Amino acid sequence: MVTLTEIPEDWPADEAAALAVQDGLRGRVVLDEPGPPPGTGLVTGVDVAYDDERDVVAAAAVVLDAATLEVVEESTAVGRVAFPYVPGLLAFREIPTVLAALGALSTGPGLVVCDGYGLAHPRRFGLASHLGVLTGLPVIGVAKNPFAFTHEEPGARRGEASALVDADGEEVGRALRTRDGVKPVFVSVGHRVSLDNACAHTLRLTPRYRLPESTRRADALCREALRTALRPARETP
């Protein structure tokens, strides 16, 4: 199912307004809950794909059975990019469309996994935290790169990890090896999940590949939704 979205009327229009929203919401992040046990219930991956030339974004939500990693439900949403490209404020570009994709699900999403950051963000409020606060759901971020933070290289075996730290030495996430000898992913807490549990979920979601199955499936689905949404325009003489 594809849902068409519009930018909310009260959505921030410039950097100053977006920074003010971050400041107002950051204090609502919940960090003292463990989150659902790994391998139980449902896990939902969300991801987005852009066509910047046409100012279009497509979001996908893929619900998996946490025990088997089989797909339970899928949904997509397509809309206009909601905010200019500003490093540190990327969540504002895509959250309305991501929320629409999540809202189209008939099942509860359970734990949500973002291809992005939570606390591992310069203002401690990346997409995973922002989405968690807005929805009240437990959310984690599993990113491909460490963004602005440093880490020691974790051991070479699957499951080994090292702290992702800021300039003051505070741990904001972990570099986690999900495949032997393959570069790590970068896990951070978004909302209502502990870092230990976020890493445990990530390992459960990566039985064969470096990236979580939730991310892999949502990435493929949002790309296909974007291609489908743009196909009429591309095929017009």
C-alpha positions as YAML, in Angstrom:
chain: A
units: angstrom
residues:
- id: 1
  name: MET
  ca: [0.00, 0.00, 0.00]
- id: 2
  name: VAL
  ca: [1.32, 3.46, -0.94]
- id: 3
  name: THR
  ca: [0.29, 6.53, 1.06]
- id: 4
  name: LEU
  ca: [0.66, 10.03, -0.39]
- id: 5
  name: THR
  ca: [1.82, 12.62, 2.15]
- id: 6
  name: GLU
  ca: [1.94, 16.37, 2.48]
- id: 7
  name: ILE
  ca: [4.27, 18.50, 4.58]
- id: 8
  name: PRO
  ca: [2.48, 19.45, 7.84]
- id: 9
  name: GLU
  ca: [1.47, 23.10, 8.07]
- id: 10
  name: ASP
  ca: [3.48, 23.64, 11.27]
- id: 11
  name: TRP
  ca: [6.64, 21.93, 9.98]
- id: 12
  name: PRO
  ca: [9.85, 23.99, 10.47]
- id: 13
  name: ALA
  ca: [10.76, 25.96, 7.35]
- id: 14
  name: ASP
  ca: [14.30, 27.02, 8.20]
- id: 15
  name: GLU
  ca: [17.33, 26.01, 10.27]
- id: 16
  name: ALA
  ca: [16.51, 28.21, 13.27]
- id: 17
  name: ALA
  ca: [13.01, 26.79, 13.58]
- id: 18
  name: ALA
  ca: [14.28, 23.21, 13.27]
- id: 19
  name: LEU
  ca: [16.94, 23.76, 15.93]
- id: 20
  name: ALA
  ca: [14.26, 25.13, 18.25]
- id: 21
  name: VAL
  ca: [12.15, 21.99, 17.69]
- id: 22
  name: GLN
  ca: [15.15, 19.79, 18.50]
- id: 23
  name: ASP
  ca: [15.78, 21.75, 21.68]
- id: 24
  name: GLY
  ca: [12.15, 21.38, 22.70]
- id: 25
  name: LEU
  ca: [11.92, 17.64, 22.07]
- id: 26
  name: ARG
  ca: [15.35, 16.42, 23.16]
- id: 27
  name: GLY
  ca: [14.45, 16.43, 26.86]
- id: 28
  name: ARG
  ca: [11.63, 13.96, 26.19]
- id: 29
  name: VAL
  ca: [13.95, 11.14, 25.10]
- id: 30
  name: VAL
  ca: [13.60, 8.16, 27.48]
- id: 31
  name: LEU
  ca: [16.92, 6.47, 28.26]
- id: 32
  name: ASP
  ca: [16.08, 4.36, 31.32]
- id: 33
  name: GLU
  ca: [13.98, 1.60, 29.72]
- id: 34
  name: PRO
  ca: [15.57, -1.63, 28.45]
- id: 35
  name: GLY
  ca: [13.18, -2.08, 25.54]
- id: 36
  name: PRO
  ca: [11.65, -5.31, 24.25]
- id: 37
  name: PRO
  ca: [13.68, -8.52, 24.59]
- id: 38
  name: PRO
  ca: [15.60, -9.40, 21.40]
- id: 39
  name: GLY
  ca: [13.93, -12.06, 19.30]
- id: 40
  name: THR
  ca: [10.42, -11.37, 20.59]
- id: 41
  name: GLY
  ca: [7.45, -9.58, 19.10]
- id: 42
  name: LEU
  ca: [7.83, -7.46, 15.99]
- id: 43
  name: VAL
  ca: [10.67, -5.39, 14.56]
- id: 44
  name: THR
  ca: [10.06, -2.74, 11.92]
- id: 45
  name: GLY
  ca: [12.70, -1.30, 9.63]
- id: 46
  name: VAL
  ca: [12.20, 2.17, 8.16]
- id: 47
  name: ASP
  ca: [14.21, 3.81, 5.39]
- id: 48
  name: VAL
  ca: [13.86, 6.51, 2.74]
- id: 49
  name: ALA
  ca: [14.95, 7.15, -0.83]
- id: 50
  name: TYR
  ca: [15.17, 10.57, -2.50]
- id: 51
  name: ASP
  ca: [14.92, 12.07, -5.94]
- id: 52
  name: ASP
  ca: [16.37, 15.52, -5.26]
- id: 53
  name: GLU
  ca: [15.80, 16.74, -8.81]
- id: 54
  name: ARG
  ca: [12.04, 16.27, -8.39]
- id: 55
  name: ASP
  ca: [12.02, 17.03, -4.65]
- id: 56
  name: VAL
  ca: [10.38, 13.66, -3.87]
- id: 57
  name: VAL
  ca: [11.01, 11.28, -0.98]
- id: 58
  name: ALA
  ca: [9.70, 7.72, -0.57]
- id: 59
  name: ALA
  ca: [9.59, 5.98, 2.80]
- id: 60
  name: ALA
  ca: [9.12, 2.31, 3.59]
- id: 61
  name: ALA
  ca: [8.19, 0.44, 6.75]
- id: 62
  name: VAL
  ca: [8.78, -3.33, 6.80]
- id: 63
  name: VAL
  ca: [7.49, -5.32, 9.76]
- id: 64
  name: LEU
  ca: [9.38, -8.52, 10.59]
- id: 65
  name: ASP
  ca: [8.67, -11.30, 13.04]
- id: 66
  name: ALA
  ca: [11.57, -10.79, 15.44]
- id: 67
  name: ALA
  ca: [12.05, -14.53, 15.97]
- id: 68
  name: THR
  ca: [12.03, -15.69, 12.34]
- id: 69
  name: LEU
  ca: [12.76, -12.43, 10.46]
- id: 70
  name: GLU
  ca: [9.90, -13.26, 8.10]
- id: 71
  name: VAL
  ca: [7.99, -10.28, 6.67]
- id: 72
  name: VAL
  ca: [4.67, -9.66, 8.40]
- id: 73
  name: GLU
  ca: [3.59, -6.46, 6.64]
- id: 74
  name: GLU
  ca: [4.92, -3.70, 4.41]
- id: 75
  name: SER
  ca: [3.85, -0.14, 3.68]
- id: 76
  name: THR
  ca: [5.22, 2.83, 1.77]
- id: 77
  name: ALA
  ca: [4.56, 6.54, 1.55]
- id: 78
  name: VAL
  ca: [5.61, 9.12, -1.04]
- id: 79
  name: GLY
  ca: [5.71, 12.87, -0.59]
- id: 80
  name: ARG
  ca: [7.67, 16.06, -1.00]
- id: 81
  name: VAL
  ca: [11.00, 16.50, 0.76]
- id: 82
  name: ALA
  ca: [10.02, 18.39, 3.90]
- id: 83
  name: PHE
  ca: [13.17, 20.42, 4.61]
- id: 84
  name: PRO
  ca: [16.37, 21.64, 2.93]
- id: 85
  name: TYR
  ca: [19.56, 19.63, 3.25]
- id: 86
  name: VAL
  ca: [21.29, 20.76, 6.47]
- id: 87
  name: PRO
  ca: [23.78, 18.44, 8.23]
- id: 88
  name: GLY
  ca: [22.46, 17.50, 11.66]
- id: 89
  name: LEU
  ca: [18.87, 18.25, 10.63]
- id: 90
  name: LEU
  ca: [18.31, 15.47, 8.11]
- id: 91
  name: ALA
  ca: [15.43, 14.01, 10.12]
- id: 92
  name: PHE
  ca: [13.31, 17.03, 9.20]
- id: 93
  name: ARG
  ca: [13.57, 16.09, 5.52]
- id: 94
  name: GLU
  ca: [11.92, 12.71, 5.92]
- id: 95
  name: ILE
  ca: [9.96, 12.31, 9.15]
- id: 96
  name: PRO
  ca: [6.51, 13.27, 7.75]
- id: 97
  name: THR
  ca: [6.82, 10.56, 5.09]
- id: 98
  name: VAL
  ca: [8.24, 8.01, 7.53]
- id: 99
  name: LEU
  ca: [5.36, 8.70, 9.92]
- id: 100
  name: ALA
  ca: [2.90, 8.18, 7.08]
- id: 101
  name: ALA
  ca: [4.44, 4.82, 6.21]
- id: 102
  name: LEU
  ca: [4.30, 3.73, 9.86]
- id: 103
  name: GLY
  ca: [0.75, 5.02, 10.20]
- id: 104
  name: ALA
  ca: [-0.38, 2.91, 7.25]
- id: 105
  name: LEU
  ca: [0.53, -0.34, 9.01]
- id: 106
  name: SER
  ca: [-2.32, -2.43, 10.39]
- id: 107
  name: THR
  ca: [-0.02, -4.15, 12.89]
- id: 108
  name: GLY
  ca: [1.81, -2.50, 15.75]
- id: 109
  name: PRO
  ca: [5.42, -1.90, 14.64]
- id: 110
  name: GLY
  ca: [7.07, -3.09, 17.85]
- id: 111
  name: LEU
  ca: [10.72, -2.02, 17.92]
- id: 112
  name: VAL
  ca: [11.61, 0.40, 15.11]
- id: 113
  name: VAL
  ca: [15.06, 0.30, 13.52]
- id: 114
  name: CYS
  ca: [16.28, 3.36, 11.59]
- id: 115
  name: ASP
  ca: [19.11, 3.58, 9.10]
- id: 116
  name: GLY
  ca: [20.59, 6.50, 11.01]
- id: 117
  name: TYR
  ca: [21.40, 7.85, 14.45]
- id: 118
  name: GLY
  ca: [19.83, 8.46, 17.82]
- id: 119
  name: LEU
  ca: [22.10, 9.80, 20.56]
- id: 120
  name: ALA
  ca: [25.09, 9.46, 18.22]
- id: 121
  name: HIS
  ca: [24.26, 12.87, 16.79]
- id: 122
  name: PRO
  ca: [25.96, 16.24, 17.38]
- id: 123
  name: ARG
  ca: [22.87, 17.53, 19.18]
- id: 124
  name: ARG
  ca: [22.01, 14.12, 20.70]
- id: 125
  name: PHE
  ca: [18.78, 14.00, 18.74]
- id: 126
  name: GLY
  ca: [19.05, 12.12, 15.47]
- id: 127
  name: LEU
  ca: [16.27, 10.50, 13.47]
- id: 128
  name: ALA
  ca: [15.88, 7.53, 15.84]
- id: 129
  name: SER
  ca: [15.37, 9.81, 18.84]
- id: 130
  name: HIS
  ca: [13.11, 12.21, 16.97]
- id: 131
  name: LEU
  ca: [10.94, 9.41, 15.65]
- id: 132
  name: GLY
  ca: [10.79, 7.75, 19.05]
- id: 133
  name: VAL
  ca: [9.65, 10.90, 20.83]
- id: 134
  name: LEU
  ca: [6.97, 11.64, 18.22]
- id: 135
  name: THR
  ca: [5.56, 8.10, 18.19]
- id: 136
  name: GLY
  ca: [6.31, 6.89, 21.72]
- id: 137
  name: LEU
  ca: [7.78, 3.70, 20.23]
- id: 138
  name: PRO
  ca: [11.08, 2.05, 21.16]
- id: 139
  name: VAL
  ca: [13.52, 3.05, 18.41]
- id: 140
  name: ILE
  ca: [17.20, 2.38, 17.70]
- id: 141
  name: GLY
  ca: [19.57, 3.69, 15.06]
- id: 142
  name: VAL
  ca: [21.91, 1.41, 13.11]
- id: 143
  name: ALA
  ca: [24.10, 3.47, 10.78]
- id: 144
  name: LYS
  ca: [26.68, 2.56, 8.15]
- id: 145
  name: ASN
  ca: [29.16, 5.27, 9.21]
- id: 146
  name: PRO
  ca: [30.13, 6.88, 12.55]
- id: 147
  name: PHE
  ca: [29.19, 10.48, 11.58]
- id: 148
  name: ALA
  ca: [31.10, 12.91, 13.83]
- id: 149
  name: PHE
  ca: [32.36, 10.51, 16.50]
- id: 150
  name: THR
  ca: [35.46, 8.40, 17.08]
- id: 151
  name: HIS
  ca: [35.94, 4.76, 18.07]
- id: 152
  name: GLU
  ca: [38.59, 2.13, 18.50]
- id: 153
  name: GLU
  ca: [38.41, -0.66, 15.96]
- id: 154
  name: PRO
  ca: [36.42, -3.52, 17.53]
- id: 155
  name: GLY
  ca: [37.72, -7.08, 17.50]
- id: 156
  name: ALA
  ca: [37.43, -8.94, 14.21]
- id: 157
  name: ARG
  ca: [34.80, -11.46, 15.36]
- id: 158
  name: ARG
  ca: [31.06, -11.05, 15.06]
- id: 159
  name: GLY
  ca: [29.57, -9.54, 18.23]
- id: 160
  name: GLU
  ca: [32.68, -7.62, 19.29]
- id: 161
  name: ALA
  ca: [32.16, -3.92, 19.88]
- id: 162
  name: SER
  ca: [33.87, -0.69, 20.91]
- id: 163
  name: ALA
  ca: [32.53, 2.58, 22.28]
- id: 164
  name: LEU
  ca: [31.56, 5.38, 19.93]
- id: 165
  name: VAL
  ca: [32.62, 8.51, 21.84]
- id: 166
  name: ASP
  ca: [32.34, 12.27, 21.54]
- id: 167
  name: ALA
  ca: [35.10, 14.81, 22.10]
- id: 168
  name: ASP
  ca: [34.57, 14.65, 25.88]
- id: 169
  name: GLY
  ca: [34.85, 10.86, 25.99]
- id: 170
  name: GLU
  ca: [31.12, 10.23, 26.50]
- id: 171
  name: GLU
  ca: [29.82, 7.00, 24.98]
- id: 172
  name: VAL
  ca: [27.05, 7.84, 22.53]
- id: 173
  name: GLY
  ca: [26.85, 4.47, 20.77]
- id: 174
  name: ARG
  ca: [28.90, 1.46, 19.73]
- id: 175
  name: ALA
  ca: [30.78, 0.23, 16.72]
- id: 176
  name: LEU
  ca: [29.46, -3.34, 16.43]
- id: 177
  name: ARG
  ca: [30.91, -6.11, 14.30]
- id: 178
  name: THR
  ca: [28.04, -8.04, 12.73]
- id: 179
  name: ARG
  ca: [30.17, -10.23, 10.41]
- id: 180
  name: ASP
  ca: [33.64, -11.66, 11.00]
- id: 181
  name: GLY
  ca: [36.24, -9.40, 9.40]
- id: 182
  name: VAL
  ca: [33.67, -7.00, 7.89]
- id: 183
  name: LYS
  ca: [33.53, -3.31, 8.81]
- id: 184
  name: PRO
  ca: [31.23, -2.61, 11.78]
- id: 185
  name: VAL
  ca: [27.89, -0.87, 11.95]
- id: 186
  name: PHE
  ca: [27.24, 1.98, 14.37]
- id: 187
  name: VAL
  ca: [24.46, 1.44, 16.89]
- id: 188
  name: SER
  ca: [22.90, 4.16, 19.02]
- id: 189
  name: VAL
  ca: [19.90, 4.46, 21.31]
- id: 190
  name: GLY
  ca: [16.95, 6.39, 19.97]
- id: 191
  name: HIS
  ca: [14.18, 6.12, 22.57]
- id: 192
  name: ARG
  ca: [13.05, 3.60, 25.23]
- id: 193
  name: VAL
  ca: [15.83, 1.06, 24.54]
- id: 194
  name: SER
  ca: [19.16, 0.50, 26.31]
- id: 195
  name: LEU
  ca: [22.40, 0.47, 24.34]
- id: 196
  name: ASP
  ca: [23.13, -3.15, 25.37]
- id: 197
  name: ASN
  ca: [19.71, -4.18, 24.14]
- id: 198
  name: ALA
  ca: [20.06, -2.17, 20.93]
- id: 199
  name: CYS
  ca: [23.26, -4.07, 20.15]
- id: 200
  name: ALA
  ca: [21.61, -7.40, 20.98]
- id: 201
  name: HIS
  ca: [18.72, -6.60, 18.63]
- id: 202
  name: THR
  ca: [21.18, -5.64, 15.90]
- id: 203
  name: LEU
  ca: [22.95, -8.99, 16.18]
- id: 204
  name: ARG
  ca: [19.64, -10.85, 16.01]
- id: 205
  name: LEU
  ca: [18.81, -8.90, 12.84]
- id: 206
  name: THR
  ca: [22.11, -9.70, 11.10]
- id: 207
  name: PRO
  ca: [22.32, -13.49, 10.78]
- id: 208
  name: ARG
  ca: [23.79, -13.36, 7.25]
- id: 209
  name: TYR
  ca: [24.70, -9.82, 6.26]
- id: 210
  name: ARG
  ca: [26.44, -6.77, 7.72]
- id: 211
  name: LEU
  ca: [23.25, -4.67, 7.78]
- id: 212
  name: PRO
  ca: [20.06, -5.63, 9.66]
- id: 213
  name: GLU
  ca: [17.41, -7.47, 7.66]
- id: 214
  name: SER
  ca: [15.01, -4.69, 8.65]
- id: 215
  name: THR
  ca: [17.23, -2.11, 6.96]
- id: 216
  name: ARG
  ca: [17.95, -4.22, 3.89]
- id: 217
  name: ARG
  ca: [14.29, -4.88, 3.22]
- id: 218
  name: ALA
  ca: [13.14, -1.32, 3.90]
- id: 219
  name: ASP
  ca: [15.90, 0.05, 1.67]
- id: 220
  name: ALA
  ca: [14.83, -2.14, -1.26]
- id: 221
  name: LEU
  ca: [11.16, -1.32, -0.75]
- id: 222
  name: CYS
  ca: [11.55, 2.47, -0.55]
- id: 223
  name: ARG
  ca: [13.72, 2.48, -3.69]
- id: 224
  name: GLU
  ca: [11.07, 0.53, -5.55]
- id: 225
  name: ALA
  ca: [8.35, 2.89, -4.26]
- id: 226
  name: LEU
  ca: [10.34, 5.87, -5.52]
- id: 227
  name: ARG
  ca: [10.84, 4.29, -8.95]
- id: 228
  name: THR
  ca: [7.13, 3.52, -9.17]
- id: 229
  name: ALA
  ca: [6.12, 7.03, -8.11]
- id: 230
  name: LEU
  ca: [8.37, 8.67, -10.70]
- id: 231
  name: ARG
  ca: [7.74, 6.25, -13.57]
- id: 232
  name: PRO
  ca: [4.88, 8.22, -15.23]
- id: 233
  name: ALA
  ca: [6.98, 11.40, -15.32]
- id: 234
  name: ARG
  ca: [9.95, 9.59, -16.81]
- id: 235
  name: GLU
  ca: [7.84, 7.84, -19.44]
- id: 236
  name: THR
  ca: [6.11, 11.02, -20.63]
- id: 237
  name: PRO
  ca: [7.45, 12.12, -24.07]
...
